């Protein structure tokens, strides 16, 4: 199954929104710490509402711990403004891990290099980025569509 990984998230409302999305779509989530907030932050709970209890969530103390926990042939697919491949042209695999960086800093260069693919969301010239929760939702949706993993939909 597709997984969503949040690298050192620093805005609890975005993390809560992504946890809610994941609960609704049956997508497991990895949180790579440290976070810029405490995981029981009221802003995270407000955004995630009562959906947080339904999330398949795994916490990792560091990038190294997260990387060590990955099993082959799982690919790490990074969503980044520095991506080479538009996400809608990428062929997702059913067990990909979609990785988003922190809102303030993205991911460090070693994480960039460790990713099997680096995807970008095409947008109008002169604009920097889309909110991380919205960007992740777009790409999670496309990955679920391509791999026929939307809950309750059988093609």
C-alpha positions as CSV (number, residue, x, y, z in Angstrom):
1,X,0.0,0.0,0.0
2,X,1.0,3.6,-0.7
3,X,2.4,5.4,2.4
4,X,2.9,9.1,3.2
5,X,6.0,10.3,5.1
6,X,6.3,13.7,6.7
7,X,9.9,14.8,7.1
8,X,10.2,17.0,10.3
9,X,6.9,18.7,9.9
10,X,6.8,22.1,11.6
11,X,3.2,23.3,11.1
12,X,0.7,21.2,13.2
13,X,-2.3,22.2,11.2
14,X,-0.8,20.8,8.0
15,X,0.2,17.6,9.7
16,X,-3.3,17.3,11.2
17,X,-4.8,17.8,7.8
18,X,-2.6,15.1,6.3
19,X,-3.3,12.7,9.1
20,X,-7.1,13.2,8.5
21,X,-6.6,12.7,4.7
22,X,-4.7,9.5,5.4
23,X,-7.3,8.2,7.8
24,X,-10.0,8.8,5.2
25,X,-8.1,7.1,2.4
26,X,-6.5,4.3,4.3
27,X,-2.9,5.6,3.7
28,X,-0.4,4.8,6.4
29,X,1.7,7.7,7.6
30,X,5.3,7.9,8.8
31,X,6.4,11.0,10.8
32,X,10.1,11.6,10.7
33,X,11.1,13.6,13.8
34,X,12.0,15.9,15.2
35,X,8.8,17.8,14.6
36,X,8.4,21.6,15.1
37,X,5.6,20.9,17.5
38,X,4.5,18.3,20.1
39,X,2.4,15.6,18.5
40,X,-0.5,16.2,20.9
41,X,-0.6,19.9,19.9
42,X,-4.2,21.3,20.0
43,X,-3.8,22.7,16.5
44,X,-2.9,19.3,15.2
45,X,-5.9,17.8,17.0
46,X,-8.2,20.5,15.6
47,X,-7.1,19.9,12.0
48,X,-7.2,16.2,12.4
49,X,-10.5,16.2,14.4
50,X,-11.7,12.8,15.5
51,X,-10.0,11.1,12.5
52,X,-6.6,10.9,14.2
53,X,-7.6,7.7,16.1
54,X,-8.0,6.0,12.7
55,X,-4.6,6.7,11.3
56,X,-2.0,4.0,10.8
57,X,0.9,6.1,12.2
58,X,4.5,5.2,12.7
59,X,6.9,7.6,14.3
60,X,10.7,7.6,13.5
61,X,13.2,9.4,15.8
62,X,15.3,10.4,12.7
63,X,15.8,10.1,9.0
64,X,18.3,7.2,9.6
65,X,15.7,5.3,11.6
66,X,13.1,5.8,8.9
67,X,15.5,4.7,6.2
68,X,16.5,1.6,8.1
69,X,12.8,0.6,8.5
70,X,12.1,0.7,4.8
71,X,11.8,-2.7,3.1
72,X,12.9,-3.4,-0.4
73,X,11.6,-2.8,-3.1
74,X,9.7,0.1,-1.6
75,X,10.7,3.4,-3.3
76,X,10.9,6.8,-1.6
77,X,9.3,9.3,-3.9
78,X,10.0,12.9,-2.9
79,X,7.7,15.8,-3.6
80,X,9.9,18.8,-4.1
81,X,10.0,22.1,-5.9
82,X,13.4,20.9,-7.2
83,X,11.8,17.8,-8.8
84,X,12.6,16.7,-12.3
85,X,9.4,14.8,-13.1
86,X,5.9,16.2,-13.1
87,X,3.9,14.0,-10.7
88,X,1.1,13.3,-13.2
89,X,3.7,11.8,-15.6
90,X,5.2,9.5,-13.0
91,X,4.3,5.8,-12.9
92,X,3.6,5.1,-9.2
93,X,4.0,1.6,-7.7
94,X,1.6,0.2,-5.1
95,X,4.1,0.2,-2.3
96,X,5.7,3.7,-2.9
97,X,6.4,6.0,0.0
98,X,5.5,9.6,-0.8
99,X,7.8,11.9,1.1
100,X,7.1,15.6,1.8
101,X,9.6,17.9,3.5
102,X,9.1,20.4,6.3
103,X,7.3,23.5,5.4
104,X,10.1,25.8,6.3
105,X,13.1,23.9,5.0
106,X,12.1,21.0,2.7
107,X,14.6,18.1,3.1
108,X,18.4,18.2,3.3
109,X,20.5,17.2,0.3
110,X,21.2,13.7,1.6
111,X,17.5,13.0,1.8
112,X,17.1,14.4,-1.7
113,X,19.8,12.1,-3.0
114,X,18.4,9.0,-1.2
115,X,15.0,9.4,-2.9
116,X,14.3,7.1,-5.9
117,X,12.4,9.9,-7.7
118,X,11.8,13.6,-7.2
119,X,8.5,14.9,-8.3
120,X,7.3,18.4,-8.9
121,X,3.8,19.9,-9.3
122,X,3.7,22.0,-12.4
123,X,2.5,25.6,-11.7
124,X,2.6,29.0,-13.2
125,X,6.0,30.7,-13.6
126,X,7.2,32.9,-10.8
127,X,5.3,31.0,-8.0
128,X,7.3,29.0,-5.5
129,X,5.2,26.3,-4.0
130,X,1.8,25.0,-3.0
131,X,1.0,24.3,0.7
132,X,2.5,21.0,1.7
133,X,-0.9,19.5,2.7
134,X,-2.5,20.5,-0.6
135,X,0.6,19.2,-2.6
136,X,0.6,15.9,-0.8
137,X,-3.2,15.5,-1.3
138,X,-2.8,16.0,-5.0
139,X,0.0,13.4,-5.3
140,X,-1.6,10.9,-2.9
141,X,-4.8,11.1,-5.0
142,X,-2.9,10.5,-8.3
143,X,-0.9,7.6,-6.8
144,X,-4.1,5.9,-5.4
145,X,-5.8,6.4,-8.8
146,X,-2.9,4.9,-10.7
147,X,-2.5,1.9,-8.4
148,X,-6.2,1.3,-7.9
149,X,-6.0,1.8,-4.1
150,X,-8.8,4.2,-3.5
151,X,-11.0,2.6,-0.8
152,X,-14.3,1.2,-2.0
153,X,-13.4,1.6,-5.7
154,X,-12.8,-1.6,-7.7
155,X,-11.8,-1.3,-11.3
